[in-house]
Amino acid sequence: MARVGLREWLALAPVIASGRLARYNGSEGGPLAYFEAAFSDKFDVKHTLTTSNGTGALIAALVAAGIGPGDEVLVPAYTWIATAAAPLAVGAVPVIVDIDATLTISPSDILRKITPATRAIIPVHMANMACDMDAIMKIARDHGLIVIEDACQAVGVSYKGRRVGTIGDLGAFSFNQFKNISIGEGGAIVTNNDEYFARARMYHDIGAVFRGHLDNANMPPIPGINLKASQIQGAMLKVQLRKLDPMLRRMRERRAMMADIIARNPNFRVGPSHDPAGAAGLHAIFETQDDAMAFARAQKRGVQRIHDSSRHIFSFWQPILEQRPIHPKMNPYAWTERKVQYPPDMCAASLDILKRSCRISVGENYPQPLMRYLAHGMARWGNENPGLLRPSPGYRNS
Ligand SMILES: Cc1ncc(COP(=O)(O)O)c(C=O)c1O
């Protein structure tokens, strides 16, 4: 994530001095409008709408695309719970799909999980790793599905030369404290579709039609909720956007250097990527979960077995797995044609991969020589201590 510092602090002063902290308070232009124009330009997308957070961006994107009761939405087994909770917020139901060794949604399991009620796919670019967007877009077009990319954890990352979030019908980003653009809380929706944009604007501003959200759109107004961002957020976003590409460059360089070094270790496999040239995230896959645990323990810093940070794994999404509605009469699971269920053995392949995988930090804010040193340590692991792990003949980094 990008560091927050003096520049953000200085950018806040004029906004505070102006007294115009809210978006539609005589400050319709201001930092938010500037940021949205700059973001659209950088990401090569027609519309950007800043929101109060990434969860709100996902919900507004689903509303914009007309997803609702009776609809099934495909989400991956490895993501923050917000991805799965967002469909429920619009009355639809999440259907959980396996990930593959790239740690992103498996196109072949998408095909298995499609039913007549499926309306949308939310591929998640987890931990700066791009999904297989060519395959996903083909499936979506073949089956008439809407694609809402969850790029919350991969702001600015590219897939075959295009920024993730801009490839599907809509994209959602998070700018919370831990993201590539980091302002505490914040988010955005992007789309090239004028109608989706108009509906998202209406929804994110409670249906305040007098603010001109539908000025050029030929559609009736819809009510919404308040997901607006403030000009305080806008001022920080302007600064952080300028830091984004230099930071991504540092991440890609370090990722390439570290992947190259650790690939020399025959005891595990560098996790595959759908676009190694654009990849900014790094992981390793072991033959057994014991090996993954031993590796994480030995490295001490910057390495975590994914299953040990369980918050992002479907098996820990208790409110969703238990299908508990916010009100007995507002229960999306009662509105589907078929009974959607979450059996315990669902997505066993994902659990297996996540138990055998470690995420490796590329240390974008640390000196490159330090990251090289750490990578060499990883490359040596297991060779110096052969007793630590079983031989794993199937895992050669050739
Ligand atoms: C994959 C993913 N989707 C959605 C979100 C939700 O974003 P926010 O925290 O800004 O609401 C997050 C945040 O952590 C996330 O990681």
The ligand as a MOL file (V3000), in Angstrom:
LIG
                    3D

  0  0  0     0  0            999 V3000
M  V30 BEGIN CTAB
M  V30 COUNTS 16 16 0 0 0
M  V30 BEGIN ATOM
M  V30 1 C -11.7520 -8.2660 -2.0820 0
M  V30 2 C -12.4630 -7.1610 -1.3300 0
M  V30 3 N -13.6950 -6.8110 -1.7110 0
M  V30 4 C -14.3570 -5.8220 -1.0830 0
M  V30 5 C -13.8080 -5.1480 -0.0190 0
M  V30 6 C -14.5930 -4.0880 0.6790 0
M  V30 7 O -13.9480 -2.8320 0.6810 0
M  V30 8 P -14.1860 -1.8020 1.8610 0
M  V30 9 O -13.4660 -2.2550 3.0650 0
M  V30 10 O -13.6450 -0.5130 1.3160 0
M  V30 11 O -15.6610 -1.7110 2.0780 0
M  V30 12 C -12.5240 -5.4810 0.4150 0
M  V30 13 C -11.9110 -4.7940 1.5580 0
M  V30 14 O -11.0890 -5.2640 2.2720 0
M  V30 15 C -11.8350 -6.5290 -0.2570 0
M  V30 16 O -10.6140 -6.9060 0.1250 0
M  V30 END ATOM
M  V30 BEGIN BOND
M  V30 1 1 1 2
M  V30 2 1 2 3
M  V30 3 2 2 15
M  V30 4 2 3 4
M  V30 5 1 4 5
M  V30 6 1 5 6
M  V30 7 2 5 12
M  V30 8 1 6 7
M  V30 9 1 7 8
M  V30 10 2 8 9
M  V30 11 1 8 10
M  V30 12 1 8 11
M  V30 13 1 12 13
M  V30 14 1 12 15
M  V30 15 2 13 14
M  V30 16 1 15 16
M  V30 END BOND
M  V30 END CTAB
M  END
